[in-house]
Amino acid sequence: MVDLDSTFAYSRIVAIKLYDATAIVYPNPASETVRIDQSLLPVIKSPKILDANGIVLYEAQNPASPQVNIKGFQSGTYLIIFTHKDGSLHTHKLVVAK
């Protein structure tokens, strides 16, 4: 893209990480527990589960277990936000079906 004064600058790409969205949290839909892909545990600093209003229903720091208990959640759609140790974020949709 060229600016109005005919100058341009290239942006450098630091890193791009792509994850297979189907393998990060399973099963999906879930009813009692969900599991986080074991290979992601070393790089995840904090997983959070938020409801549709943005209220945090679950949060863990440096999770040791890949299993998350969701028995107390109502049926519906939730967001899981993973904060990675490098500061990046990844959002995934979770459906709870009772």
C-alpha positions in Angstrom: 0.0 0.0 0.0 1.3 3.4 -0.9 0.6 6.5 1.2 -0.7 9.8 -0.2 2.8 11.3 -0.3 3.9 8.2 -2.4 5.9 6.7 0.4 5.6 3.2 1.8 7.1 1.0 4.5 7.0 -2.7 5.0 5.8 -4.2 8.2 7.8 -7.2 9.5 5.9 -10.3 10.6 7.2 -11.5 14.0 5.3 -14.8 14.2 2.2 -16.4 13.1 0.8 -19.4 15.0 -2.1 -21.4 13.7 -3.9 -24.0 15.8 -6.3 -26.7 14.7 -9.4 -25.3 16.4 -11.1 -28.8 16.5 -8.2 -30.3 18.6 -7.7 -27.5 21.2 -10.8 -28.3 23.4 -12.7 -31.5 23.2 -15.3 -32.8 23.3 -17.3 -30.0 21.9 -20.2 -29.9 22.6 -19.6 -31.1 26.1 -21.8 -31.7 29.2 -19.5 -32.5 32.3 -15.9 -32.0 31.4 -13.7 -30.7 28.6 -10.1 -31.4 28.0 -7.4 -29.0 26.7 -5.0 -30.4 24.2 -2.1 -31.8 26.2 0.5 -30.4 23.8 -0.6 -26.9 24.6 -0.3 -27.1 28.4 3.4 -26.1 28.5 2.7 -22.8 26.5 -0.6 -21.8 28.2 -0.4 -19.3 31.0 -4.1 -19.0 31.7 -7.3 -20.5 30.3 -10.5 -18.6 31.0 -14.1 -19.6 30.3 -16.5 -16.7 29.8 -20.3 -16.7 29.4 -22.2 -14.6 26.9 -22.1 -11.6 29.2 -18.3 -11.7 29.5 -18.4 -13.0 33.1 -15.4 -15.2 33.9 -16.7 -18.6 35.1 -13.4 -20.4 35.2 -9.8 -19.4 35.3 -6.6 -21.2 36.1 -3.0 -20.0 36.3 -0.4 -22.4 34.6 -2.8 -25.3 34.4 -1.3 -28.7 35.3 -4.3 -30.8 34.4 -5.9 -30.7 30.9 -9.3 -31.5 32.3 -11.8 -28.7 33.2 -15.0 -29.5 35.1 -18.1 -27.7 33.6 -20.8 -29.6 35.5 -22.2 -26.4 37.0 -22.5 -24.6 33.7 -25.9 -24.1 32.0 -26.5 -25.2 28.4 -25.3 -22.6 26.0 -22.3 -21.1 24.2 -19.2 -20.0 26.0 -15.8 -18.6 25.0 -12.5 -20.0 26.2 -9.7 -17.5 26.0 -6.2 -18.9 26.2 -3.4 -16.5 27.3 -0.1 -18.0 26.2 3.2 -17.5 28.1 4.4 -15.3 25.2 1.4 -12.9 25.8 -0.6 -13.9 22.8 -4.3 -14.8 23.0 -6.4 -17.5 21.4 -10.2 -17.6 21.6 -12.2 -20.8 21.1 -16.0 -21.4 21.2 -17.3 -24.0 23.6 -20.8 -25.4 23.5 -22.3 -26.9 26.7 -25.2 -29.2 26.1 -27.0 -30.9 29.1 
